[in-house]
Amino acid sequence: MANMRILPAGDRALVADFGNVISEDVNRKVNALKKALLAEKVAGVREMIPTYRSLLVEYNPAVISMQALRARIEAANIEGAAAETGTRRVLEIPCCYGGQYGEDLAGLAELTGLSEKEIIDIHAGTEYRVYMLGFLPGFVYLGGMDERIAAPRLKSPRVSIPAGSVGIGGSQTGVYPMASPGGWRLIGMTPVSFYDPKREKPVLCEAGDYIRFVPISPEEYERQKKEGGAI
């Protein structure tokens, strides 16, 4: 397959690498390869982990050899899937911006020279692609944020950030799925749970999904939070 390198990752995994760049085209190919291998139900494949530009394929060497798996990856037909001609999945995520729900929004306004409303309108005016998940279960790395609201991470990370916090770190935005330390600038909160081990599907999103944030009032946030934040 053109523009793809297959590299060993230890003795139980291969990495299919599509290039040293972050782009939707590359990420589509990553997820298309994962879908193709899933559809083929390749015996011995244990897990597949997509990133911005590569797919790690973990396998059982007692079931399939490295050479055989490499051949299956090389032969996978991903062009149709990579085009993503079908309907894409867009999740509308309610978000309460500013104040006690986004304590760094005022500082971000000072930093960027934009008003808080302008930042909210910009942030909520984009459909963000889920490039990959990592750091924490359900933590989404979203691409496509407007550079006008990009900002460096905090110099001193917080010891604990509440679950559901929506933040900006550099040119990325994301949602903390659980309470954890972190250095992203907090601009809002969502009542939606991005990770719930009690659900049949614990992680809300998959790589290749899209997210659009929808501004809500504090009253609406509290109402949805009490109701479980389902979407």
Rosetta blueprint (number, residue, H / E / L):
1 M L
2 A L
3 N L
4 M L
5 R E
6 I E
7 L E
8 P E
9 A L
10 G L
11 D L
12 R L
13 A E
14 L E
15 V E
16 A E
17 D E
18 F L
19 G L
20 N L
21 V L
22 I L
23 S L
24 E H
25 D H
26 V H
27 N H
28 R H
29 K H
30 V H
31 N H
32 A H
33 L H
34 K H
35 K H
36 A H
37 L H
38 L H
39 A H
40 E H
41 K L
42 V L
43 A L
44 G L
45 V E
46 R E
47 E E
48 M E
49 I E
50 P E
51 T L
52 Y L
53 R L
54 S E
55 L E
56 L E
57 V E
58 E E
59 Y E
60 N L
61 P L
62 A L
63 V L
64 I L
65 S L
66 M H
67 Q H
68 A H
69 L H
70 R H
71 A H
72 R H
73 I H
74 E H
75 A H
76 A L
77 N L
78 I L
79 E H
80 G H
81 A H
82 A H
83 A H
84 E L
85 T L
86 G L
87 T L
88 R L
89 R L
90 V E
91 L E
92 E E
93 I E
94 P E
95 C E
96 C E
97 Y E
98 G L
99 G H
100 Q H
101 Y H
102 G L
103 E L
104 D L
105 L H
106 A H
107 G H
108 L H
109 A H
110 E H
111 L H
112 T H
113 G L
114 L L
115 S L
116 E H
117 K H
118 E H
119 I H
120 I H
121 D H
122 I H
123 H H
124 A H
125 G L
126 T L
127 E L
128 Y E
129 R E
130 V E
131 Y E
132 M E
133 L E
134 G L
135 F L
136 L L
137 P L
138 G L
139 F L
140 V E
141 Y E
142 L E
143 G E
144 G L
145 M L
146 D L
147 E H
148 R H
149 I H
150 A L
151 A E
152 P L
153 R L
154 L L
155 K L
156 S L
157 P L
158 R E
159 V E
160 S E
161 I E
162 P L
163 A L
164 G L
165 S E
166 V E
167 G E
168 I E
169 G E
170 G E
171 S L
172 Q E
173 T E
174 G E
175 V E
176 Y L
177 P L
178 M L
179 A L
180 S E
181 P E
182 G E
183 G L
184 W L
185 R E
186 L E
187 I E
188 G E
189 M E
190 T L
191 P L
192 V L
193 S L
194 F L
195 Y E
196 D L
197 P L
198 K L
199 R L
200 E L
201 K L
202 P L
203 V E
204 L L
205 C L
206 E L
207 A L
208 G L
209 D L
210 Y E
211 I E
212 R E
213 F E
214 V E
215 P E
216 I L
217 S L
218 P H
219 E H
220 E H
221 Y H
222 E H
223 R H
224 Q H
225 K H
226 K H
227 E L
228 G L
229 G L
230 A L
231 I L
